């Protein structure tokens, strides 16, 4: 006969065990300790924070700040659970403006380490110190000399919880996580200086930043100089939402999402809604499997975001997710579209600027004067025109620069046919002189016409065509040096962008299904479909609810008549539920348009005249996203005179 387990009485946990359980949520590794303590320093108004660690932070973590400090009588209380000066009532949680507010960090850290907290404030004659160890949790307060501010020492992390210590990785790995925490907080507060030392060796010494050049230097120091060389500065504020920071050019993508920093009111976050908006903005210009790079800051009313959804505060929840998603997508989409060759090139003809100038690389070239790429204070009307309906998120309503002479409605097919014969009758766009020059082209000496601009004429960003190389590349000369253009990739982007404009001008043509298709969904999806029937209609999808868990598809877009319609509807419903909008239909249509543009673009070994080459260069300068083809590959690059001189060792 099996013995039954006795019924156990319910009892309160003692403070030590309760704090150690809380530490399991807050203190995962040394990096977690540094995060919590640094956030406390920043909340205390510190303008300089020094972090010193040993053995990856397991043996010692010492953090010193020059904040306002802690009064003597509050030292012991600061180590108690749920003790905080940052909130006092429930309403305070609706607009948290500080990084920390739960009051669990110090208690949790002290329960699994030997902690010493020393602090001083202006009104005290000397500093005071409190010590505690995990085994007894008894705080001992004593006088100690200390300047205004606070120093916290955490020694022997997890000394009393050996099972937790076994899960720690190597010293190198633990320090890399810890350094990443310092890096994120240093990116979040440019007005604060940060210092980091590991095993008596200085790793970072970051001064407070006031000017844009100083901020650029800090970002370059923490994210690498190549990122800042290939970044566009964004600064947009609309209707209470502000987005600023740096976004990497599509040509500076990475194989993993390891250079993506997003801050909401100064707090680093990982949010699916944000990730979806960024991915959607880069969709048309990013190579498959690649990840964009960015350091972005979103500022909004604290009451519009809930930061109390996770113990480590890595995640947030927006009160109006659809508005935030629309704003992020439209801002980034417009910024990436407006990066033109003229923006990427430096003013004038010299690249010998001062050291504080920030290089901007496009498609592997080196350019300077990132200030010329700043997108400052975009007009509210442009955003509001795009965000008034769910359709704005899908990008069917386009804003910003429009390509000149875009086709009128009803001309998509005619345009594709016309573009199959590239600029057959193109006329010269500039008043230039023609001079025959003997040159080796495609391996044989030929006489070609080179357009040489007059000395007083203005040279366009991509310059004037000189010759065609191997039937693939266009060689052009501008003020900075030599431009190389992949003619097929460039023409593919031009064709694709014009086809999108023409398609959007016509609207989505739909056709009824001969036999309506029935699909089974859950109650939530059926309710979502019923609430968004008009939205589906704009996407060319006609839905009808036939029961509590049944939808009927009666109409689909003409271009998607061979697509998996059931899967498409399910994907759109999933996006609407998560993000309040969807770009699935536009994505599939654009994929088809991209394929058509690829086949309708000039092919390799197609011989072009100088006039045709110049016409292509001028169209590139007027076309959005012309720096990348439809697959995310670069379309052009620049070899400056300085680079050419280095190749031939000139000046040595």
SEMI-14943 format. One record per residue (C-alpha): residue in one letter; y, x, z. Coordinates in steps of 0.05 Angstrom, whole numbers, plus 5000, padded with zeros to 4 digits. Layout:
BEGIN
SITE|A|Y|X|Z $
...
% end
This chain:
BEGIN
SITE|X|5000|5000|5000 $
SITE|X|5067|5030|4977 $
SITE|X|5118|5044|5031 $
SITE|X|5185|5010|5020 $
SITE|X|5248|5051|5029 $
SITE|X|5288|5032|5091 $
SITE|X|5355|4997|5081 $
SITE|X|5411|5047|5093 $
SITE|X|5475|5029|5129 $
SITE|X|5542|5035|5093 $
SITE|X|5589|5086|5123 $
SITE|X|5653|5121|5106 $
SITE|X|5649|5190|5075 $
SITE|X|5682|5246|5114 $
SITE|X|5744|5279|5085 $
SITE|X|5709|5342|5063 $
SITE|X|5655|5306|5023 $
SITE|X|5705|5257|4994 $
SITE|X|5750|5313|4971 $
SITE|X|5692|5351|4941 $
SITE|X|5672|5289|4901 $
SITE|X|5744|5283|4877 $
SITE|X|5743|5357|4860 $
SITE|X|5685|5341|4813 $
SITE|X|5733|5300|4771 $
SITE|X|5795|5344|4776 $
SITE|X|5768|5415|4785 $
SITE|X|5719|5432|4730 $
SITE|X|5734|5507|4724 $
SITE|X|5790|5556|4741 $
SITE|X|5830|5530|4682 $
SITE|X|5831|5461|4715 $
SITE|X|5861|5491|4779 $
SITE|X|5915|5527|4739 $
SITE|X|5932|5463|4702 $
SITE|X|5942|5422|4766 $
SITE|X|5981|5475|4802 $
SITE|X|6026|5492|4743 $
SITE|X|6042|5418|4734 $
SITE|X|6063|5415|4807 $
SITE|X|6109|5475|4796 $
SITE|X|6141|5443|4736 $
SITE|X|6150|5377|4773 $
SITE|X|6184|5417|4828 $
SITE|X|6239|5439|4780 $
SITE|X|6215|5510|4770 $
SITE|X|6251|5551|4716 $
SITE|X|6204|5611|4723 $
SITE|X|6129|5609|4737 $
SITE|X|6084|5670|4744 $
SITE|X|6008|5664|4741 $
SITE|X|5963|5720|4764 $
SITE|X|5887|5715|4761 $
SITE|X|5827|5760|4773 $
SITE|X|5757|5753|4746 $
SITE|X|5776|5697|4700 $
SITE|X|5806|5659|4759 $
SITE|X|5742|5654|4800 $
SITE|X|5762|5709|4849 $
SITE|X|5837|5696|4852 $
SITE|X|5890|5649|4824 $
SITE|X|5961|5662|4847 $
SITE|X|6018|5619|4822 $
SITE|X|6090|5631|4843 $
SITE|X|6149|5588|4822 $
SITE|X|6224|5583|4838 $
SITE|X|6224|5508|4846 $
SITE|X|6256|5469|4904 $
SITE|X|6197|5484|4951 $
SITE|X|6163|5443|5005 $
SITE|X|6193|5429|5074 $
SITE|X|6154|5458|5134 $
SITE|X|6133|5390|5162 $
SITE|X|6102|5369|5095 $
SITE|X|6059|5431|5084 $
SITE|X|5997|5406|5119 $
SITE|X|6008|5336|5091 $
SITE|X|6010|5364|5020 $
SITE|X|5937|5383|5026 $
SITE|X|5915|5312|5045 $
SITE|X|5884|5264|4995 $
SITE|X|5932|5217|4958 $
SITE|X|5993|5252|4987 $
SITE|X|6050|5256|4937 $
SITE|X|6125|5253|4933 $
SITE|X|6125|5227|4861 $
SITE|X|6108|5154|4870 $
SITE|X|6116|5106|4928 $
SITE|X|6097|5037|4900 $
SITE|X|6056|5005|4846 $
SITE|X|6116|4994|4800 $
SITE|X|6126|5070|4796 $
SITE|X|6062|5076|4756 $
SITE|X|6093|5035|4699 $
SITE|X|6142|5091|4683 $
SITE|X|6113|5157|4708 $
SITE|X|6159|5213|4686 $
SITE|X|6124|5270|4724 $
SITE|X|6062|5309|4703 $
SITE|X|6026|5297|4768 $
SITE|X|6027|5234|4811 $
SITE|X|5957|5220|4838 $
SITE|X|5963|5266|4899 $
SITE|X|5891|5291|4891 $
SITE|X|5900|5362|4863 $
SITE|X|5915|5403|4925 $
SITE|X|5865|5367|4968 $
SITE|X|5811|5375|4915 $
SITE|X|5825|5448|4903 $
SITE|X|5828|5465|4977 $
SITE|X|5760|5431|4988 $
SITE|X|5725|5481|4942 $
SITE|X|5764|5545|4956 $
SITE|X|5803|5586|5006 $
SITE|X|5874|5562|4994 $
SITE|X|5940|5590|5020 $
SITE|X|6005|5553|5007 $
SITE|X|6071|5588|5023 $
SITE|X|6138|5554|5010 $
SITE|X|6212|5554|5028 $
SITE|X|6271|5509|5016 $
SITE|X|6346|5522|5018 $
SITE|X|6359|5489|5085 $
SITE|X|6305|5530|5122 $
SITE|X|6317|5598|5154 $
SITE|X|6250|5625|5132 $
SITE|X|6188|5605|5094 $
SITE|X|6125|5574|5122 $
SITE|X|6052|5580|5104 $
SITE|X|5991|5535|5109 $
SITE|X|5919|5558|5103 $
SITE|X|5855|5519|5094 $
SITE|X|5783|5532|5075 $
SITE|X|5734|5485|5045 $
SITE|X|5685|5485|5102 $
SITE|X|5728|5455|5156 $
SITE|X|5791|5428|5120 $
SITE|X|5833|5445|5181 $
SITE|X|5903|5465|5159 $
SITE|X|5937|5521|5198 $
SITE|X|6013|5527|5192 $
SITE|X|6050|5592|5208 $
SITE|X|6117|5624|5191 $
SITE|X|6118|5671|5130 $
SITE|X|6175|5704|5093 $
SITE|X|6185|5674|5023 $
SITE|X|6242|5662|4975 $
SITE|X|6262|5592|4953 $
SITE|X|6202|5563|4917 $
SITE|X|6127|5561|4927 $
SITE|X|6068|5608|4921 $
SITE|X|5996|5583|4920 $
SITE|X|5936|5628|4926 $
SITE|X|5866|5602|4909 $
SITE|X|5811|5650|4927 $
SITE|X|5735|5648|4916 $
SITE|X|5732|5583|4876 $
SITE|X|5669|5542|4890 $
SITE|X|5648|5590|4946 $
SITE|X|5620|5532|4986 $
SITE|X|5589|5495|4926 $
SITE|X|5543|5546|4894 $
SITE|X|5513|5494|4847 $
SITE|X|5581|5484|4815 $
SITE|X|5592|5559|4809 $
SITE|X|5528|5567|4769 $
SITE|X|5558|5525|4714 $
SITE|X|5616|5573|4703 $
SITE|X|5614|5616|4641 $
SITE|X|5630|5689|4631 $
SITE|X|5695|5718|4656 $
SITE|X|5720|5723|4585 $
SITE|X|5704|5651|4569 $
SITE|X|5735|5624|4634 $
SITE|X|5799|5664|4622 $
SITE|X|5804|5639|4550 $
SITE|X|5804|5568|4577 $
SITE|X|5855|5586|4630 $
SITE|X|5900|5620|4579 $
SITE|X|5897|5558|4536 $
SITE|X|5923|5517|4594 $
SITE|X|5982|5564|4604 $
SITE|X|5994|5563|4529 $
SITE|X|5997|5487|4527 $
SITE|X|6045|5482|4585 $
SITE|X|6089|5538|4557 $
SITE|X|6093|5498|4492 $
SITE|X|6111|5436|4531 $
SITE|X|6170|5467|4568 $
SITE|X|6214|5514|4528 $
SITE|X|6266|5514|4583 $
SITE|X|6218|5549|4632 $
SITE|X|6196|5621|4632 $
SITE|X|6122|5636|4640 $
SITE|X|6085|5699|4659 $
SITE|X|6009|5710|4657 $
SITE|X|5970|5770|4684 $
SITE|X|5895|5780|4684 $
SITE|X|5862|5835|4724 $
SITE|X|5929|5871|4733 $
SITE|X|5944|5868|4659 $
SITE|X|6003|5829|4629 $
SITE|X|5981|5778|4577 $
SITE|X|6044|5736|4566 $
SITE|X|6117|5745|4586 $
SITE|X|6155|5686|4558 $
SITE|X|6229|5677|4570 $
SITE|X|6264|5609|4572 $
SITE|X|6285|5585|4503 $
SITE|X|6351|5552|4486 $
SITE|X|6361|5563|4411 $
SITE|X|6317|5543|4353 $
SITE|X|6302|5616|4337 $
SITE|X|6278|5628|4408 $
SITE|X|6233|5567|4405 $
SITE|X|6206|5591|4339 $
SITE|X|6190|5659|4371 $
SITE|X|6153|5626|4429 $
SITE|X|6112|5583|4381 $
SITE|X|6097|5644|4339 $
SITE|X|6076|5683|4401 $
SITE|X|6029|5629|4426 $
SITE|X|6003|5600|4360 $
SITE|X|6008|5661|4316 $
SITE|X|6062|5684|4267 $
SITE|X|6024|5656|4208 $
SITE|X|6032|5585|4235 $
SITE|X|6107|5590|4242 $
SITE|X|6110|5622|4173 $
SITE|X|6075|5562|4143 $
SITE|X|6107|5506|4183 $
SITE|X|6158|5451|4169 $
SITE|X|6207|5432|4225 $
SITE|X|6211|5357|4240 $
SITE|X|6265|5322|4280 $
SITE|X|6266|5247|4272 $
SITE|X|6291|5193|4319 $
SITE|X|6285|5118|4304 $
SITE|X|6288|5057|4349 $
SITE|X|6274|5091|4414 $
SITE|X|6220|5137|4386 $
SITE|X|6232|5210|4374 $
SITE|X|6185|5259|4340 $
SITE|X|6202|5333|4334 $
SITE|X|6165|5399|4327 $
SITE|X|6127|5437|4275 $
SITE|X|6075|5414|4224 $
SITE|X|6035|5464|4184 $
SITE|X|6036|5460|4108 $
SITE|X|5972|5433|4077 $
SITE|X|5957|5502|4049 $
SITE|X|5954|5528|4121 $
SITE|X|5896|5486|4143 $
SITE|X|5838|5509|4187 $
SITE|X|5764|5499|4190 $
SITE|X|5769|5470|4261 $
SITE|X|5820|5429|4300 $
SITE|X|5839|5488|4344 $
SITE|X|5913|5491|4328 $
SITE|X|5934|5420|4343 $
SITE|X|5981|5407|4401 $
SITE|X|6011|5338|4414 $
SITE|X|6056|5323|4473 $
SITE|X|6078|5255|4497 $
SITE|X|6140|5259|4541 $
SITE|X|6122|5332|4556 $
SITE|X|6049|5317|4572 $
SITE|X|5995|5347|4527 $
SITE|X|5948|5292|4505 $
SITE|X|5887|5278|4462 $
SITE|X|5892|5209|4432 $
SITE|X|5851|5177|4377 $
SITE|X|5910|5136|4352 $
SITE|X|5952|5199|4344 $
SITE|X|5895|5236|4310 $
SITE|X|5884|5179|4261 $
SITE|X|5959|5175|4243 $
SITE|X|5962|5251|4231 $
SITE|X|5898|5251|4190 $
SITE|X|5923|5193|4149 $
SITE|X|5989|5229|4135 $
SITE|X|5952|5291|4110 $
SITE|X|5899|5253|4072 $
SITE|X|5929|5262|4003 $
SITE|X|5943|5336|4009 $
SITE|X|5887|5366|4051 $
SITE|X|5824|5398|4026 $
SITE|X|5759|5364|4047 $
SITE|X|5732|5387|4114 $
SITE|X|5798|5422|4133 $
SITE|X|5841|5406|4193 $
SITE|X|5918|5404|4195 $
SITE|X|5958|5446|4244 $
SITE|X|6016|5421|4285 $
SITE|X|6057|5427|4349 $
SITE|X|6090|5359|4357 $
SITE|X|6129|5324|4412 $
SITE|X|6135|5249|4418 $
SITE|X|6189|5222|4464 $
SITE|X|6194|5149|4484 $
SITE|X|6209|5105|4543 $
SITE|X|6159|5123|4599 $
SITE|X|6147|5048|4609 $
SITE|X|6118|5045|4538 $
SITE|X|6060|5092|4554 $
SITE|X|6007|5089|4608 $
SITE|X|5987|5158|4633 $
SITE|X|5942|5133|4689 $
SITE|X|5879|5123|4648 $
SITE|X|5841|5187|4663 $
SITE|X|5834|5232|4725 $
SITE|X|5855|5294|4688 $
SITE|X|5912|5257|4652 $
SITE|X|5891|5284|4584 $
SITE|X|5891|5214|4553 $
SITE|X|5946|5162|4549 $
SITE|X|5950|5091|4526 $
SITE|X|6010|5064|4487 $
SITE|X|6035|4995|4503 $
SITE|X|6050|4983|4429 $
SITE|X|6000|5026|4392 $
SITE|X|6015|4996|4323 $
SITE|X|6089|5015|4326 $
SITE|X|6073|5086|4349 $
SITE|X|6020|5094|4295 $
SITE|X|6068|5069|4241 $
SITE|X|6123|5115|4265 $
SITE|X|6079|5177|4267 $
SITE|X|6047|5164|4200 $
SITE|X|6110|5147|4162 $
SITE|X|6149|5206|4192 $
SITE|X|6095|5258|4177 $
SITE|X|6078|5227|4109 $
SITE|X|6151|5230|4088 $
SITE|X|6161|5301|4115 $
SITE|X|6101|5328|4078 $
SITE|X|6121|5292|4014 $
SITE|X|6191|5322|4016 $
SITE|X|6169|5395|4019 $
SITE|X|6192|5418|3950 $
SITE|X|6197|5486|3918 $
SITE|X|6272|5485|3929 $
SITE|X|6262|5475|4004 $
SITE|X|6210|5530|4008 $
SITE|X|6251|5584|3974 $
SITE|X|6306|5622|4009 $
SITE|X|6379|5613|3988 $
SITE|X|6406|5668|3944 $
SITE|X|6365|5723|3914 $
SITE|X|6350|5768|3974 $
SITE|X|6294|5765|4023 $
SITE|X|6321|5820|4067 $
SITE|X|6344|5774|4124 $
SITE|X|6349|5787|4198 $
SITE|X|6288|5790|4242 $
SITE|X|6302|5723|4274 $
SITE|X|6295|5687|4207 $
SITE|X|6229|5651|4204 $
SITE|X|6185|5660|4143 $
SITE|X|6158|5599|4109 $
SITE|X|6097|5609|4064 $
SITE|X|6078|5561|4009 $
SITE|X|6011|5571|3975 $
SITE|X|6005|5641|4001 $
SITE|X|6076|5663|3984 $
SITE|X|6126|5689|4035 $
SITE|X|6192|5653|4041 $
SITE|X|6247|5650|4093 $
SITE|X|6302|5606|4121 $
SITE|X|6261|5551|4153 $
SITE|X|6326|5519|4173 $
SITE|X|6333|5494|4102 $
SITE|X|6269|5454|4112 $
SITE|X|6293|5418|4174 $
SITE|X|6288|5343|4169 $
SITE|X|6343|5320|4216 $
SITE|X|6357|5249|4237 $
SITE|X|6322|5209|4183 $
SITE|X|6356|5142|4174 $
SITE|X|6330|5084|4214 $
SITE|X|6334|5039|4153 $
SITE|X|6282|5079|4116 $
SITE|X|6232|5074|4173 $
SITE|X|6247|5001|4189 $
SITE|X|6237|4982|4116 $
SITE|X|6169|5015|4118 $
SITE|X|6147|4989|4186 $
SITE|X|6164|4915|4182 $
SITE|X|6093|4896|4163 $
SITE|X|6023|4924|4169 $
SITE|X|6026|4942|4096 $
SITE|X|6074|4999|4113 $
SITE|X|6019|5036|4149 $
SITE|X|5977|5036|4086 $
SITE|X|6033|5068|4047 $
SITE|X|6038|5015|3993 $
SITE|X|6113|5012|4006 $
SITE|X|6138|5082|3991 $
SITE|X|6204|5111|4013 $
SITE|X|6241|5176|4004 $
SITE|X|6247|5213|3938 $
SITE|X|6222|5175|3877 $
SITE|X|6200|5213|3816 $
SITE|X|6250|5205|3759 $
SITE|X|6231|5160|3701 $
SITE|X|6172|5129|3737 $
SITE|X|6133|5080|3694 $
SITE|X|6148|5006|3696 $
SITE|X|6096|4955|3718 $
SITE|X|6040|4945|3668 $
SITE|X|6040|5016|3641 $
SITE|X|5985|5049|3681 $
SITE|X|5934|5054|3625 $
SITE|X|5986|5073|3574 $
SITE|X|6012|5127|3621 $
SITE|X|5942|5157|3629 $
SITE|X|5935|5161|3554 $
SITE|X|6004|5190|3546 $
SITE|X|5992|5243|3598 $
SITE|X|5928|5266|3563 $
SITE|X|5976|5297|3513 $
SITE|X|6019|5340|3558 $
SITE|X|6092|5339|3540 $
SITE|X|6076|5341|3466 $
SITE|X|6148|5325|3448 $
SITE|X|6181|5356|3509 $
SITE|X|6250|5384|3496 $
SITE|X|6282|5443|3532 $
SITE|X|6315|5420|3597 $
SITE|X|6365|5477|3602 $
SITE|X|6414|5511|3555 $
SITE|X|6381|5578|3544 $
SITE|X|6376|5632|3493 $
SITE|X|6311|5644|3455 $
SITE|X|6288|5715|3445 $
SITE|X|6221|5735|3414 $
SITE|X|6182|5786|3456 $
SITE|X|6116|5820|3440 $
SITE|X|6068|5809|3497 $
SITE|X|5993|5812|3510 $
SITE|X|5968|5741|3521 $
SITE|X|5895|5722|3527 $
SITE|X|5876|5794|3513 $
SITE|X|5912|5802|3447 $
SITE|X|5982|5822|3428 $
SITE|X|6022|5762|3406 $
SITE|X|6094|5745|3394 $
SITE|X|6118|5692|3443 $
SITE|X|6185|5661|3456 $
SITE|X|6214|5676|3524 $
SITE|X|6270|5632|3550 $
SITE|X|6322|5677|3581 $
SITE|X|6376|5640|3620 $
SITE|X|6448|5659|3612 $
SITE|X|6475|5703|3668 $
SITE|X|6521|5648|3693 $
SITE|X|6469|5593|3691 $
SITE|X|6435|5569|3755 $
SITE|X|6362|5589|3760 $
SITE|X|6318|5530|3785 $
SITE|X|6271|5541|3844 $
SITE|X|6209|5554|3801 $
SITE|X|6249|5593|3751 $
SITE|X|6239|5596|3675 $
SITE|X|6172|5604|3641 $
SITE|X|6157|5672|3610 $
SITE|X|6086|5666|3586 $
SITE|X|6017|5635|3595 $
SITE|X|5961|5677|3624 $
SITE|X|5889|5666|3601 $
SITE|X|5905|5594|3585 $
SITE|X|5904|5578|3659 $
SITE|X|5967|5604|3693 $
SITE|X|6041|5599|3678 $
SITE|X|6083|5661|3692 $
SITE|X|6154|5645|3710 $
SITE|X|6214|5685|3735 $
SITE|X|6263|5660|3788 $
SITE|X|6316|5694|3832 $
SITE|X|6264|5720|3882 $
SITE|X|6212|5748|3834 $
SITE|X|6152|5722|3796 $
SITE|X|6122|5652|3804 $
SITE|X|6050|5638|3785 $
SITE|X|6030|5566|3771 $
SITE|X|5961|5536|3763 $
SITE|X|5980|5490|3706 $
SITE|X|5920|5442|3712 $
SITE|X|5928|5434|3788 $
SITE|X|6003|5423|3781 $
SITE|X|5997|5373|3725 $
SITE|X|5941|5337|3762 $
SITE|X|5988|5325|3821 $
SITE|X|6045|5302|3776 $
SITE|X|6000|5254|3740 $
SITE|X|5970|5228|3804 $
SITE|X|6037|5215|3838 $
SITE|X|6064|5178|3778 $
SITE|X|6001|5136|3773 $
SITE|X|6007|5117|3846 $
SITE|X|6079|5095|3837 $
SITE|X|6061|5055|3776 $
SITE|X|6001|5023|3811 $
SITE|X|6042|5006|3872 $
SITE|X|6097|4976|3829 $
SITE|X|6046|4929|3797 $
SITE|X|6014|4912|3864 $
SITE|X|5940|4906|3876 $
SITE|X|5906|4865|3823 $
SITE|X|5849|4824|3850 $
SITE|X|5792|4786|3819 $
SITE|X|5748|4730|3849 $
SITE|X|5675|4744|3860 $
SITE|X|5628|4702|3817 $
SITE|X|5584|4693|3878 $
SITE|X|5623|4699|3944 $
SITE|X|5591|4748|3992 $
SITE|X|5574|4727|4064 $
SITE|X|5574|4779|4120 $
SITE|X|5555|4773|4193 $
SITE|X|5605|4799|4244 $
SITE|X|5616|4792|4319 $
SITE|X|5666|4744|4351 $
SITE|X|5719|4798|4359 $
SITE|X|5716|4820|4286 $
SITE|X|5717|4747|4262 $
SITE|X|5778|4733|4305 $
SITE|X|5812|4796|4279 $
SITE|X|5798|4776|4207 $
SITE|X|5825|4706|4219 $
SITE|X|5889|4733|4250 $
SITE|X|5901|4781|4192 $
SITE|X|5884|4738|4131 $
SITE|X|5952|4752|4100 $
SITE|X|5942|4827|4111 $
SITE|X|5875|4825|4076 $
SITE|X|5906|4785|4019 $
SITE|X|5957|4841|4008 $
SITE|X|5899|4889|4003 $
SITE|X|5868|4846|3949 $
SITE|X|5814|4819|3995 $
SITE|X|5808|4743|4004 $
SITE|X|5768|4726|4067 $
SITE|X|5748|4659|4096 $
SITE|X|5717|4647|4164 $
SITE|X|5656|4603|4156 $
SITE|X|5631|4604|4228 $
SITE|X|5638|4638|4295 $
SITE|X|5605|4701|4269 $
SITE|X|5607|4694|4193 $
SITE|X|5659|4715|4141 $
SITE|X|5660|4699|4067 $
SITE|X|5689|4749|4017 $
SITE|X|5717|4711|3958 $
SITE|X|5761|4763|3924 $
SITE|X|5764|4839|3917 $
SITE|X|5812|4889|3883 $
SITE|X|5797|4898|3809 $
SITE|X|5792|4973|3814 $
SITE|X|5740|4966|3871 $
SITE|X|5694|4916|3838 $
SITE|X|5637|4966|3840 $
SITE|X|5650|4988|3912 $
SITE|X|5609|4970|3973 $
SITE|X|5654|4911|3991 $
SITE|X|5617|4892|4055 $
SITE|X|5624|4962|4083 $
SITE|X|5697|4964|4061 $
SITE|X|5713|4899|4099 $
SITE|X|5677|4924|4161 $
SITE|X|5715|4990|4159 $
SITE|X|5782|4954|4152 $
SITE|X|5765|4908|4210 $
SITE|X|5746|4969|4252 $
SITE|X|5813|5003|4236 $
SITE|X|5852|4940|4251 $
SITE|X|5818|4933|4318 $
SITE|X|5830|5006|4337 $
SITE|X|5897|5022|4305 $
SITE|X|5928|4957|4283 $
SITE|X|5926|4977|4210 $
SITE|X|5880|5007|4157 $
SITE|X|5886|5051|4096 $
SITE|X|5814|5043|4071 $
SITE|X|5832|5003|4009 $
SITE|X|5889|5049|3990 $
SITE|X|5844|5109|4002 $
SITE|X|5790|5084|3955 $
SITE|X|5841|5064|3902 $
SITE|X|5875|5132|3907 $
SITE|X|5808|5167|3901 $
SITE|X|5797|5131|3835 $
SITE|X|5868|5146|3811 $
SITE|X|5858|5218|3831 $
SITE|X|5795|5222|3788 $
SITE|X|5832|5191|3730 $
SITE|X|5890|5239|3739 $
SITE|X|5843|5298|3740 $
SITE|X|5811|5277|3674 $
SITE|X|5879|5260|3644 $
SITE|X|5911|5327|3661 $
SITE|X|5918|5388|3617 $
SITE|X|5855|5429|3617 $
SITE|X|5844|5503|3620 $
SITE|X|5855|5542|3555 $
SITE|X|5904|5490|3529 $
SITE|X|5959|5529|3496 $
SITE|X|6029|5507|3518 $
SITE|X|6095|5525|3488 $
SITE|X|6151|5553|3530 $
SITE|X|6186|5486|3527 $
SITE|X|6123|5451|3552 $
SITE|X|6115|5501|3608 $
SITE|X|6188|5493|3630 $
SITE|X|6180|5417|3627 $
SITE|X|6120|5423|3675 $
SITE|X|6160|5468|3722 $
SITE|X|6218|5419|3725 $
SITE|X|6171|5361|3739 $
SITE|X|6139|5400|3795 $
SITE|X|6208|5409|3827 $
SITE|X|6218|5333|3824 $
SITE|X|6149|5311|3847 $
SITE|X|6128|5297|3918 $
SITE|X|6072|5340|3946 $
SITE|X|6073|5385|3885 $
SITE|X|6054|5445|3926 $
SITE|X|5981|5421|3928 $
SITE|X|5936|5389|3878 $
SITE|X|5898|5324|3893 $
SITE|X|5843|5364|3928 $
SITE|X|5890|5404|3973 $
SITE|X|5889|5469|3934 $
SITE|X|5955|5506|3923 $
SITE|X|5990|5496|3856 $
SITE|X|6037|5556|3857 $
SITE|X|6054|5620|3892 $
SITE|X|6109|5671|3892 $
SITE|X|6108|5747|3887 $
SITE|X|6175|5771|3912 $
SITE|X|6209|5834|3888 $
SITE|X|6195|5865|3956 $
SITE|X|6121|5851|3949 $
SITE|X|6120|5878|3878 $
SITE|X|6156|5941|3901 $
SITE|X|6103|5952|3955 $
SITE|X|6048|5945|3904 $
SITE|X|6078|6001|3862 $
SITE|X|6102|6042|3922 $
SITE|X|6175|6038|3899 $
SITE|X|6225|6067|3948 $
SITE|X|6177|6118|3978 $
% end
